[in-house]
């Protein structure tokens, strides 16, 4: 079931072995508003991020963020987004 205020993670679950993702999978997950304001940081799990772990942590995100939109980054690699409600 899709939650209406979830970040869409663009990591491909079948391509988690891509060079770009492997290079950042142990970096902290940074959440920024669509305007670039810092919202939150989540340290990587000991085993590193996977697509499934990223999707599972959507429950930790502040529902108020749906008003500003969110961009998710591992290092400098954008791995997800949520467009603000209009």
N, C-alpha and C positions, 0 to 999 in steps of 0.2 A: 504494500500500500504506500503510495507516495504522499508525503506530508507536504502541504502547500507552501511551507516556508523553509524549505531545505536548500542548502547549497548544492548545486550540481557540480560534482567533481568530474573533471574532464580526463582524468587518468583512465586509460583503457584497461579493464581488468584482464584482458587477454594479452596485453602488451606491457605488463608491469616490469618486464625485463628490459625495456628500452633504455638506452644509454642515458638519456636526459633524466628519466625518473630514477634510475639507479644512482645517479650522481647526487641526488638531493633527498633520497628517501630517509636519511637519518637527520635531516635538518628540521628545525622547528616549523610548525605550521603557523603562518602569520595571516591574520584576517584584517583586511583594510576596508574601509568604506569605499564606495565607488569614487569618492572625492579624494581618497588617499589618506584618510584619518585612521590611525591605529585603533583597532577594536579589541584584539585579543591575540594571545600566543599560546600554542600548545606544543610542549616538547614531544619529540618523536618517541614512540615506544621502543623498547630495547631491541626489538626485531626489525625496526624500521617501518615506515608507512607502507600500506598496501591500499589498493582501491577500496577494498571492503572495510578496512579500519577507518579510512577517511569518511566513507559513507555512514558508518556506524556512529561517529561522533557528532553527527548533526543534532542529536538530542541535547548536546551540551551548549548549543548556541542560543544566544539571547534573542527572543522573539521580536524585540524592538528593532533589531537590525533590518527587518524587512522594509522599514521606512527609508533606509539610506542605500540599500544595495550593498553587496559584499563581494570582494575579490579575495581569493584564497591563494597563498603562495607557499611553496617549499623552496627556501632560498630565493632565487630570482625567477624561478619557474612558476608561472601561474597554473594552478591545478584545479581551480574551481571558481564559481561565481554564483551570485544570486541577484537578479534584477529587482530593483525596488518596486513596490506596489505603486501603481499610478492612480 
